[in-house]
Amino acid sequence: MNPLSKPMRKPEFRLELVDEDILLYDPAGEKILNFNQTATLIWQLCDGTRTVEDMIDLLQKAYPEAADMINDDVQSTLQEFEVNGCIQEA
């Protein structure tokens, strides 16, 4: 995804904690994604005001010990969101 893109969550998708699992689903559709903690953070950052670059910078500052992996994690997670129709460009 372009570093200057501003991904935004589609409002119809819901994030819920079910037992020990974090699930993202579309109540009207058949999409259900199982999230890990990283994907949940990235989902929350997809508010349409932050660029992909902003998200990477924020997460690298918050988790400096994982800074070298964050770029790839953010890009692959956003790609998964995009493929599953969970986000749109702001």
TIFI-143795 format. One record per residue (C-alpha): residue number from 1; x, y, z. Coordinates in steps of 0.02 Angstrom, whole numbers. Example, Ala and Ser with C-alpha at 12.3 -4.5 7.8 and 13.67 -1.06 7.14 Angstrom:
BEGIN
{num->1, px->615, py->-225, pz->390}
{num->2, px->684, py->-53, pz->357}
This chain:
BEGIN
{num->1, px->0, py->0, pz->0}
{num->2, px->61, py->174, pz->-39}
{num->3, px->147, py->252, pz->114}
{num->4, px->42, py->410, pz->91}
{num->5, px->-125, py->319, pz->81}
{num->6, px->-246, py->350, pz->223}
{num->7, px->-337, py->186, pz->253}
{num->8, px->-505, py->196, pz->341}
{num->9, px->-606, py->58, pz->422}
{num->10, px->-770, py->19, pz->336}
{num->11, px->-906, py->57, pz->464}
{num->12, px->-1001, py->-105, pz->438}
{num->13, px->-858, py->-209, pz->509}
{num->14, px->-857, py->-248, pz->695}
{num->15, px->-712, py->-296, pz->807}
{num->16, px->-758, py->-407, pz->953}
{num->17, px->-673, py->-512, pz->1085}
{num->18, px->-747, py->-687, pz->1090}
{num->19, px->-672, py->-795, pz->1226}
{num->20, px->-485, py->-775, pz->1192}
{num->21, px->-504, py->-729, pz->1008}
{num->22, px->-512, py->-558, pz->928}
{num->23, px->-631, py->-565, pz->780}
{num->24, px->-671, py->-440, pz->644}
{num->25, px->-832, py->-474, pz->553}
{num->26, px->-964, py->-399, pz->441}
{num->27, px->-1134, py->-435, pz->521}
{num->28, px->-1220, py->-427, pz->351}
{num->29, px->-1094, py->-538, pz->262}
{num->30, px->-993, py->-694, pz->283}
{num->31, px->-823, py->-618, pz->319}
{num->32, px->-743, py->-663, pz->484}
{num->33, px->-559, py->-631, pz->517}
{num->34, px->-464, py->-688, pz->670}
{num->35, px->-344, py->-551, pz->729}
{num->36, px->-187, py->-553, pz->831}
{num->37, px->-137, py->-407, pz->942}
{num->38, px->-35, py->-322, pz->803}
{num->39, px->-178, py->-329, pz->678}
{num->40, px->-295, py->-258, pz->810}
{num->41, px->-180, py->-108, pz->838}
{num->42, px->-166, py->-79, pz->651}
{num->43, px->-356, py->-91, pz->633}
{num->44, px->-378, py->41, pz->767}
{num->45, px->-255, py->156, pz->677}
{num->46, px->-355, py->145, pz->515}
{num->47, px->-459, py->300, pz->553}
{num->48, px->-437, py->391, pz->387}
{num->49, px->-328, py->528, pz->462}
{num->50, px->-163, py->434, pz->473}
{num->51, px->-57, py->384, pz->325}
{num->52, px->22, py->211, pz->315}
{num->53, px->187, py->299, pz->351}
{num->54, px->111, py->378, pz->508}
{num->55, px->53, py->208, pz->570}
{num->56, px->224, py->131, pz->544}
{num->57, px->309, py->276, pz->636}
{num->58, px->188, py->266, pz->783}
{num->59, px->210, py->79, pz->803}
{num->60, px->399, py->88, pz->786}
{num->61, px->405, py->217, pz->925}
{num->62, px->288, py->115, pz->1035}
{num->63, px->382, py->-49, pz->1003}
{num->64, px->564, py->-5, pz->967}
{num->65, px->619, py->-184, pz->999}
{num->66, px->517, py->-239, pz->847}
{num->67, px->550, py->-85, pz->738}
{num->68, px->634, py->-185, pz->600}
{num->69, px->480, py->-296, pz->575}
{num->70, px->344, py->-165, pz->590}
{num->71, px->348, py->-100, pz->411}
{num->72, px->319, py->-275, pz->340}
{num->73, px->187, py->-315, pz->472}
{num->74, px->89, py->-155, pz->435}
{num->75, px->99, py->-179, pz->247}
{num->76, px->47, py->-363, pz->251}
{num->77, px->-94, py->-330, pz->374}
{num->78, px->-162, py->-185, pz->272}
{num->79, px->-152, py->-294, pz->117}
{num->80, px->-255, py->-427, pz->206}
{num->81, px->-382, py->-294, pz->258}
{num->82, px->-391, py->-232, pz->79}
{num->83, px->-412, py->-405, pz->3}
{num->84, px->-553, py->-442, pz->125}
{num->85, px->-640, py->-276, pz->91}
{num->86, px->-621, py->-211, pz->270}
{num->87, px->-541, py->-43, pz->229}
{num->88, px->-557, py->95, pz->101}
{num->89, px->-457, py->249, pz->54}
{num->90, px->-510, py->403, pz->153}
